[in-house]
């Protein structure tokens, strides 16, 4: 049980505001981890749990608008309220980590609020990952513009978790160095012979392909992002490696050739649950006997998957339409179902939290440049929330990231 909470009110709230505040106060009184100082208009509240956790401050400038979003849209409304500048904080990452830690104890809020959550479900289900739907879903996220991603990714243009290593902070290595560590580990796990041919399902902006081609390996990459395809082709041409690489606008379900090895970095998350078996079937079909496939995948905690699957979150509604994270058990079951042997399994969620913190820092530093490119405050606050929301998930192990090395 949480220790007795202390609530300090500077003055009596408006009658309507008080009525809306009752469930908020009752819910936050269940705080178990850390402490929250909440300034809501003219009023101050302090909630403290009995267990260690972040101490955070949050100021709500528009209490009624904030409460309206919570009442109607639950945790998604909490995010929307931040995006609309109804509340602010000096450290968004810490605030979202605080709420992520205490979420299991705030269930009353979820039951009382989010009246129109069924609309979230309908919206999410509308983003089907058919061949046509996947093209639309991928374009919605990755075709924002290459100039947008250039502003805050590292110079390798890598949009997936880096590997720092145990005991290495995000400032001991540059983000570029940590991303190269990731690519090197992927190659080490494949252990390819010179001249062998690698298929990359979801080639991004060509970071892995460039590093592999520098070793004399052939790489065929596929993507559903026209922006990525254009950038990657030009990148490998500029590097003098186009003779070893080819890139195609292609859905993974349309693949037919076989390859010595396969790489797929944080692509499965966009496939959708109903297509996971198809994805693994395609891995099996395209991988030559004796070859290896390494897939890097963001996973979600087994304990929360059922709720997550039935309740679309902020990421699915605003960032990755059609997205769905598997659990590690799902991946292992699929590997077994399609007769893959798991040769190696590396979990490195702490490194993703570090990666996200670097992206957030870069994003903040480039806010003026982003605004000059046409990305207004509303857009930037959406992405700022997204990056810190993910960081919080990795901080508390609600989500993780794995590299699975498969062979058959």
Secondary structure, 3 states (H helix, E strand, C coil): CCCCCECCCCCCCCHHHHHHHHHHHHHHCCCCEEEEEEEECCEEEEEECCEEEEEEEEEECCHHHHHHHHHHHHHHHHHHHHHCCCEECCCHHHHHHHHHHHHHHHHHHHHHCCCCHHHHHHHHHCCCCCHHHHHHHHHHHHCCCHHHHHCCCCCCCCCCCCCCCCCCCCCCCCHHHHHHHHHHHHHHHHCCCCCCEEEEECCCCCHHHHHHHHCCCEEEEEECCHHHHHHHHHHHHHCCCCCCEEEEECCHHHCCCCEEEEEEECCHHHCCHHHHHHHHHHHHHHEEEEEEEEEEEEEECHHHHHHHHHCCCHHHHHHCCCCCCECHHHHHHHHHHCCCEEEEEEECHHHHHHHHHHHHHHHHHCHHHHHHCCCCHHHHHHHHHHHHHHHHHHHCCCEEEEEEEEEC
